[in-house]
Structure formats: C-alpha cells, structure tokens
Amino acid sequence: MAGEAAYRNARWQDAVAYFRRAGDPGDSRPELLFYMAVAYYESGDRASAATVLRRSLPNLKRSEFVDSYTKKILGTAGSR
C-alpha cells in the first residue's frame, strides 16, 4: 500500500523503494505492476520499467493513460 500511495503522490523514488521492499506482486495484480512500471520509468530505470510493464499488459484494463505510458516506455501503444 505504501508503494501505491507514493505512486499516487508522484514520489517516484519512494514508490520504487516500497515496491522493491514488498516483493513481486505477481501477474494477477496488473494494476500494481503498472504502478511499479511507471515509478521505475519516472525514476529513470527504463529497463525495469519495460520489463514490469510487459508483464502487466496482458491482464491490464487499457485506457488512454495506460497507452500513453506504454508508448513512452516501450515506444508503442501496444495492441488492445
């Protein structure tokens, strides 16, 4: 929960630290994986952001916001 709260407050470095401490949320938590990907991206860890985002996409409800970050992180809006 702390990682998600930090994400919502754009405290990217804190969010990354909390997500790392909490461990892998598993693929059944696509929203949390997306939050992690955005936090990694915004804190400058592009490789981790791409890895985590790819895991979230198959189960993530898509939106313009999700697609905008997908394009930033992966260079494509991905398929719907």
Secondary structure, DSSP 8 states (H G I E B T S, - for coil): -HHHHHHHTT-HHHHHHHHHHH----TT-HHHHHHHHHHHHHTT-HHHHHHHHHHHGGGS---HHHHHHHHHHHSS----
